[in-house]
Every structure is written in C-alpha cells, then in structure tokens.
Amino acid sequence: MRRYESIFITTTGAQEDAITALVDKVKGQIARSDGEVIDFQKWGDRQLAYEIRRQRRGRYYRIDFVAETNLAELVPKMEEIYRYSEDVIRWMTVRTHIDTTLEEAKKDVEENGGKSPFAKAEETEKKPETAAAESKPAEAKAEVKEEAKAETKDEEKKESEPASA
Amino acid sequence: MRKHIPKVSIFESNRSCPFKADPNRVIDYRDPETLKYFKTDRGKILPGRITGVSAKYRRKLKKEIKRSRHLALMPFSTSSLAE
C-alpha cells in the first residue's frame, strides 16, 4: 500500500457545506481505488506567504490516505475535483510511504496525531499574550515533530504539483 | 602561470551539519518554523557553505522549502509581499 497526503487550501469565505461536498467527492475517488482515508484534518486559517488569487489568508485542510490500485488515475482525478472547485486555491498531493500496510498507517496516525503545524507559529505569537493556553500548543508541537520524523524515514517522495490557475 | 587560489574560501563557515549531529531533527515542508533558518531575509535559500549543512540534507532541505513555498507557508521572495 502506498500512503499519500493531500493538502489543499481554500478561501476563508468558502461555505462549509461546499467543502464537505468536495471532500466527499475526493473520498469517493479514494474509495474507488480501493483506498482508505486514514486521517482528515482541518488546520484552520492562516496568513499566506504571498497572495493567491488576491487572497491574503487561506484555510488549510489535509487528507491522509492509503491506496493500492488504479494509482495512475487516482491523483489526477482528485486534482480534477480541486481544479474545478471555485473555493480551492492551491493543492498538493504527496506520496509519503511506498510500502506500508493499512494497519501501520492507522497506527502511525494514532500515535503521532498530526496536529496542525500552525500550532508552532501560534505558540510564538501568543507567548507575549496568553500564558494559560501554553500547554495545548506545546503538546501539538511535540506531536507534529514526531509525525514528521516518522515520515522522513522513507526513501522516496513523489509529488504532483499543478500550478494554480 | 596561474596564481594559486586556495580551495577554501575565507568566507566559508566551519559549522557542522546540524542534521548529521542530531538525527531527530526533521526537515518537513509543513514546518516553516525550522525551515526559515535556512533562508535569507529576502526569502532566498542559503547555500551550503553558509549554513554548513551536508549535501544530502541540503538536497532534502531545498526540496522541502520549495514544497513549503508552493503551499504558501514560506515566501518565494519577500519583495513580493505587499504591505
């Protein structure tokens, strides 16, 4: 089984139900390739490093999934969905593991959580402001490091990065 | 006859590679906070002779920075940021 993660960014003004509909379509594509979504995260809003389609802020989502068959079709189909959506402004699908099992992947998600990496940035921003909320971002930071560590142990990474319209 | 030019530039830093020293240190495109130490204030990726990173990790670093840029977690160039 191969494991992938697909990150996409939507506008902050996007409707919640439109996004869920989109995500369901994507999950459908994954299921069609005998794959399974093992994690879905909403990272939340963030300031973009540069303007995309006149937007300064974006909303980040992440899908973590495994798939086996029809791989040549799967990712392009997913990207088609992203491309046709009016809300999605950027996407990137990356292969994170080339040889893993569903159980391993699920276990990895359980153990390493995969919290939003923005928790780190928030931590440094919020430090002068709130001291009470410190414990939560600090935990998230440790979890992100662990998950990233597990994923960098693999040999290959393949990416498909279409340019945004 | 050509002047003898020493191989080592006088501007070269003698730092050791931080990733070789600590195998737990991860390079990840989702983590711009650690990546930002390897670029200039203009947003350019720093060369190995400045950062002291070894070739293997430098390649990975470059790749991850470029991915991070694609996801707008890091800028391509800070001059493009309108204030």
Contacts between the chains, C-beta under 8 A, distances in Angstrom:
chain1	res1	chain2	res2	distance
A	7	B	30	7.9
A	7	B	71	6.2
A	9	B	71	7.0
A	9	B	72	6.9
A	46	B	73	7.9
A	48	B	72	4.0
A	49	B	69	7.2
A	49	B	72	4.7
A	49	B	73	6.2
A	49	B	74	5.4
A	49	B	75	4.0
A	49	B	76	7.8
A	49	B	81	7.6
A	50	B	72	6.1
A	50	B	75	5.5
A	50	B	76	6.5
A	50	B	80	5.5
A	50	B	81	6.4
A	51	B	82	7.4
A	52	B	72	6.1
A	58	B	72	6.6
A	60	B	71	7.9
A	90	B	70	7.3
A	90	B	71	6.4
A	90	B	72	6.5
A	92	B	67	6.8
A	92	B	70	5.9
A	92	B	71	5.9
A	94	B	67	7.4
A	117	B	28	7.7
A	117	B	30	4.4
A	117	B	31	5.2
A	117	B	32	7.7
A	117	B	33	7.8
A	117	B	73	8.0
A	120	B	31	6.9
A	120	B	33	4.8
A	121	B	32	7.6
A	121	B	33	6.2
A	124	B	33	7.5
A	144	B	30	7.4
A	144	B	31	6.8
A	145	B	26	6.3
A	148	B	26	4.4
A	148	B	28	3.9
A	148	B	30	6.7
A	148	B	31	6.3
A	149	B	24	6.5
A	149	B	26	4.8
A	151	B	28	7.4
A	152	B	26	5.2
A	152	B	27	6.5
A	152	B	28	6.7
A	152	B	60	7.8
A	157	B	63	7.5
A	159	B	67	6.9
A	161	B	67	7.8
A	161	B	70	5.6
